[in-house]
């Protein structure tokens, strides 16, 4: 759905980004398919341990590939005469792999904090212990990316450390530190929902920082949002679709959370 939206609203960006990041995108899609198949076959298969491993592998690879795509976008895509001018493996850099590991650990942290909120007993205790060290791992990856990008990319260094931007943007790292502290305190004191909400806050703030670093470029460092935007008629078409589908998506999400409300103890299920 996101790819279709990008194709309609920003066709030039889609035509440039896809050749640049074709391999990690394909790996991500295949891993998501593998993940879904493993989830279905686990229900009916005799060897559940095997399908558990398959599900975990597909989930991990998908998250890692998403991080590589994100890292490839941040570090920039070579563009010449409105077309991709780089090689097949330009995305394969240490920075992209760093982002891949960071996103994978971030998803693991989200899952662990969700389990602390939704389960009881030994599973909740194990998830809380895992979430504690995952939190520090995610913060380490966030710090590494925050240091790497301004040192390696002058456009990002100028965005964050020039005046008066420095005065305007300081709340972002401050709120990030506040969210991290809230998550750590909640996990340490046996909290439940606070750690999960704080982790979501970390994700939102991290992505907000990345948007601030790259804006107004949709294909850094050369093509802006306005240069890659589709015709007004295409934008209007996307707006109509969004107005219809977004409330439905939000309503469905709220309904799912309400349907699976409460906690699950040892030996229990939603069946």
C-alpha positions in Angstrom: 0.0 0.0 0.0 2.8 2.4 0.9 4.6 1.6 -2.4 1.4 2.2 -4.4 1.0 5.6 -2.6 4.6 6.6 -3.3 4.1 5.6 -7.0 1.0 7.7 -7.4 2.0 10.7 -5.4 5.7 10.8 -6.1 6.3 8.8 -9.4 9.8 10.3 -10.0 10.9 9.4 -6.5 9.6 5.8 -6.9 11.4 5.5 -10.2 14.7 6.5 -8.6 14.5 4.8 -5.2 13.4 1.4 -6.5 16.5 0.8 -8.7 18.8 2.1 -6.0 17.3 -0.1 -3.3 15.8 -2.9 -5.4 17.6 -5.8 -3.7 16.9 -5.0 0.0 13.3 -4.2 -0.9 12.9 -7.6 -2.6 14.5 -9.3 0.4 12.1 -7.5 2.7 9.0 -8.5 0.7 10.1 -12.1 0.5 10.8 -12.2 4.2 7.4 -10.8 5.0 5.8 -13.5 2.8 7.9 -16.1 4.5 6.8 -14.7 7.9 3.1 -14.9 7.0 3.4 -18.5 5.6 5.3 -19.6 8.8 2.6 -18.1 11.0 -0.1 -20.0 9.1 1.7 -23.3 9.0 2.6 -23.2 12.7 -1.0 -23.5 13.5 -1.4 -26.8 11.6 2.2 -28.1 11.5 3.5 -30.9 13.8 6.9 -29.3 14.2 6.0 -26.0 15.8 9.6 -25.3 16.8 10.7 -25.3 13.2 7.9 -22.8 12.2 8.7 -20.7 15.3 12.3 -20.4 13.9 11.0 -19.7 10.4 8.7 -17.0 11.8 11.5 -15.4 13.8 13.9 -15.5 10.9 11.4 -13.9 8.5 10.6 -11.2 11.0 14.2 -10.4 11.7 15.3 -10.3 8.0 12.3 -8.1 7.1 13.2 -5.6 9.9 16.9 -5.7 8.9 16.1 -5.0 5.3 13.8 -2.1 6.3 16.7 -0.6 8.2 19.0 -1.0 5.2 16.4 0.8 3.0 16.2 3.6 5.6 20.0 3.8 5.8 20.3 3.9 2.0 17.8 6.8 1.9 19.6 8.8 4.6 23.1 8.5 3.1 21.8 9.7 -0.3 21.1 8.3 -3.7 23.1 9.3 -6.8 20.9 11.0 -9.3 21.8 12.3 -12.8 19.4 13.8 -15.3 16.4 12.7 -13.3 17.5 9.0 -13.1 19.4 6.8 -10.8 23.1 7.0 -11.6 24.6 4.6 -9.0 25.4 0.9 -8.9 23.5 -2.1 -7.8 25.2 -2.4 -4.4 25.6 1.3 -3.5 23.3 0.7 -0.6 25.6 -1.9 0.9 27.6 0.4 3.3 28.5 0.1 7.0 26.0 2.9 7.8 23.1 1.1 6.1 24.0 -2.2 7.9 24.1 -0.2 11.2 20.6 1.1 10.5 19.5 -2.4 9.7 20.7 -3.7 13.1 19.2 -0.7 14.8 15.7 -1.2 13.3 15.9 -5.0 14.1 16.7 -4.3 17.7 14.0 -1.6 17.8 11.3 -4.0 16.7 12.5 -6.6 19.2 12.2 -3.9 21.9 8.7 -3.1 20.8 7.7 -6.8 20.9 9.3 -7.3 24.4 7.6 -4.2 25.9 4.3 -5.3 24.3 4.6 -8.7 26.0 5.2 -7.1 29.4 2.0 -5.2 28.9 -0.1 -8.2 27.6 1.1 -11.2 29.5 1.7 -12.4 33.1 3.9 -15.0 34.8 7.3 -16.2 33.5 6.7 -14.9 30.0 6.2 -11.4 31.2 9.2 -11.6 33.5 11.4 -12.9 30.6 10.1 -10.2 28.3 10.8 -7.5 30.9 14.4 -8.7 31.3 14.9 -8.8 27.5 13.4 -5.4 27.1 15.8 -3.9 29.6 19.0 -4.8 27.7 17.2 -4.2 24.3 16.5 -0.7 25.4 20.2 0.0 26.0 21.1 -1.6 22.7 18.6 0.5 20.8 19.9 3.7 22.5 23.4 2.7 21.5 22.3 2.3 17.9 20.5 5.6 18.0 23.5 7.4 19.4 25.7 5.8 16.8 23.4 7.0 14.0 23.1 10.5 15.6 26.9 10.8 15.6 27.6 9.2 12.2 25.2 11.3 10.2 26.4 14.8 11.0 30.1 13.7 10.8 29.6 12.0 7.4 27.0 14.2 5.8 27.6 18.0 5.8 23.9 18.7 5.0 22.8 17.0 8.2 25.5 18.6 10.3 24.5 22.1 9.0 20.8 21.3 9.7 21.3 20.3 13.4 24.3 22.4 14.5 24.0 25.7 12.8 22.3 28.7 14.4 19.4 29.3 14.9 18.5 25.7 14.1 20.3 24.5 17.2 17.9 26.4 19.4 14.8 25.2 17.6 15.7 21.5 17.4 17.1 20.9 20.9 13.7 19.6 22.2 14.0 16.5 20.0 17.0 14.9 21.7 15.7 16.1 25.1 12.3 14.3 24.5 14.2 11.3 23.3 16.1 11.1 26.6 12.9 11.6 28.5 11.2 8.7 26.7 14.2 6.5 27.2 14.2 7.3 30.9 10.5 6.6 31.2 10.9 3.2 29.5 13.8 2.2 31.7 12.1 3.3 35.0 8.9 1.5 34.0 10.8 -1.7 33.2 12.9 -1.5 36.4 9.8 -0.9 38.6 7.7 -3.7 37.0 5.6 -1.3 34.9 3.6 -2.4 31.9 2.0 0.0 29.5 4.4 2.9 30.2 7.4 1.0 28.8 5.5 0.1 25.6 4.2 3.7 25.1 7.6 5.2 25.8 9.2 2.8 23.2 6.7 4.0 20.6 7.7 7.5 21.6 11.3 6.6 20.9 10.4 5.4 17.4 8.4 8.5 16.6 11.1 10.9 17.8 13.8 9.0 15.9 11.8 9.2 12.7 11.0 12.8 13.4 14.7 13.4 13.7 15.4 11.7 10.4 12.7 13.8 8.7 14.2 17.0 10.1 17.6 15.9 8.8 16.4 15.3 5.3 13.6 17.8 4.7 12.7 19.0 2.1 14.6 16.2 0.2 12.6 13.1 -0.7 15.5 11.7 -2.6 18.5 13.0 -0.7 20.6 15.0 -1.5 19.3 16.3 -4.8 15.5 16.0 -5.3 12.9 17.7 -3.1 9.4 16.8 -2.3 8.1 19.4 -4.8 10.4 18.2 -7.6 9.3 14.6 -7.3 5.6 15.3 -6.7 3.0 14.1 -9.2 0.5 16.3 -11.0 -2.3 17.9 -8.9 -4.9 15.5 -10.3 -2.9 12.5 -9.0 -2.4 14.2 -5.6 -6.2 14.8 -5.4 -6.8 11.1 -6.2 -4.5 10.1 -3.4 -6.1 12.6 -1.0 -9.6 11.1 -1.7 -8.3 7.6 -1.1 -6.6 8.7 2.1 -9.7 10.4 3.5 -11.7 7.3 3.0 -9.1 4.6 4.0 -7.3 6.3 6.9 -10.3 6.5 9.3 -11.1 2.8 8.4 -7.6 1.8 9.2 -7.6 3.7 12.5 -10.9 2.3 13.4 -9.8 -1.3 12.6 -6.7 -0.8 14.7 -8.7 0.5 17.7 -11.1 -2.4 17.3 -8.3 -5.0 17.3 -6.7 -3.6 20.4 -10.1 -3.6 22.1 -10.9 -7.1 21.0 -7.6 -8.4 22.4 -7.7 -6.3 25.5 -6.6 -7.7 28.9 -3.8 -10.0 29.8 -2.9 -13.6 28.8 -1.6 -15.9 31.5 0.2 -19.2 31.3 -1.8 -21.8 29.3 -4.4 -19.2 28.2 -5.3 -18.0 24.7 -7.8 -15.8 23.0 -9.6 -18.8 21.4 
